[in-house]
Amino acid sequence: MFTNNQIFAAPLAGVTDRPFRRIVREFAPNAPIVTEMISCHSLVGGRKNCLRNFDRYDEEGPVGAQIFGADAGLMADAARILQDAGAKWIDINMGCPVPKVATRAGAGAFLMRDHRLAGDIMRAVVNAVQIPVSIKTRLGWDDAHRDWRDMINVAADCGVKFVALHGRTRAQLYLGPAVLPDVHGCPLPVIANGDIRCADDLSRASELGYAGAMIGRAMLGRPWIIGTIGGGAAPTNVGNIVRRHLEYSLEYYGAKTAVPMFRKHVAWYSAGMPNSAEFRIRVNGIIDPDELRVAIDEFWGCDLDI
Ligand SMILES: Cc1cc2nc3c(=O)[nH]c(=O)nc-3n(C[C@H](O)[C@H](O)[C@H](O)COP(=O)(O)O)c2cc1C
């Protein structure tokens, strides 16, 4: 089985921001957490919108900053900026299937179709920083091109330190069950990703030769899973977690952005609970942070003293 520092929180755009990472840390202080993907163009160009995603990471524990792009030089520059910002490692996105990234920008999953460009990017990033570099990739572009082993060999040649492997092809997007291949014999440690939800999934990944596991969507509404899946204590009052998450978001983004942004978290936290549909409708109409605080406190019966 894996130890705490082998259970990763996956990068989730729009989710694994600083407030979310603070909550994960309460349950898993040593867990490696990957940031939302950051465009090398935005980062190097200093675009404001991107600087909100990117912070000082120094006091955050093990945080890997994920970058995406198709330009080796810009990727190297972006990696340096994030190293200077205190990232503990740099992760290169080689799996994102969304058209904006994978087809229009020629980045993310597109790099699985061009191992030479992928190699150029990996080498440039590895040479640019002193911290470790990882990649996050998929099984391949589609069923006819399941060449993940070749990609891992290229990564090893380029000096990459480890790989997170999502058990789907680009063509599968996020549909259908993830199938994790046996990774014994790979030249790098491989972290299992895709549909990891419980301790049995960790055991299976370990048997298949993985060096760790990375949890994505199972964190939605359950950020504590990163700690509890390995045997850590679950929260006694979920409402208190929701309230703290809200406070961190308000502090970080300001009320105007944080309140609407927090609606999705409320939906995930409350999913499956009695009256959650009515509660979500109520929350979706709220724009005032105090009103949102009251709604959350009433729904969960919080006993938080913030
Ligand atoms: C909302 C959402 C956002 C995501 N954002 C990223 C991202 O920024 N970078 C990345 O490499 N993968 C991203 N992914 C993919 C996840 O990291 C993960 O590989 C995928 O969800 C499979 O793992 P899971 O079955 O545990 O969710 C995202 C997935 C979702 C659902």
The ligand as an ORCA input file, in Angstrom:
! r2SCAN-3c Opt
* xyz 0 1
  C     -12.897     19.552    -13.861
  C     -11.608     18.884    -14.259
  C     -10.485     19.657    -14.430
  C      -9.272     19.059    -14.797
  N      -8.155     19.820    -14.910
  C      -6.971     19.250    -15.217
  C      -5.773     20.020    -15.290
  O      -5.769     21.245    -15.082
  N      -4.633     19.360    -15.609
  C      -4.591     17.998    -15.838
  O      -3.517     17.440    -16.099
  N      -5.703     17.251    -15.735
  C      -6.877     17.838    -15.428
  N      -7.995     17.064    -15.297
  C      -7.864     15.592    -15.362
  C      -7.676     15.019    -13.955
  O      -6.485     15.493    -13.356
  C      -7.633     13.487    -13.984
  O      -6.585     13.062    -14.813
  C      -8.931     12.874    -14.496
  O     -10.056     13.496    -13.919
  C      -8.970     11.358    -14.196
  O      -8.848     11.107    -12.814
  P     -10.148     10.802    -11.897
  O     -10.879      9.661    -12.542
  O      -9.572     10.460    -10.545
  O     -10.974     12.052    -11.903
  C      -9.212     17.653    -14.980
  C     -10.368     16.887    -14.827
  C     -11.553     17.485    -14.474
  C     -12.769     16.613    -14.307
*
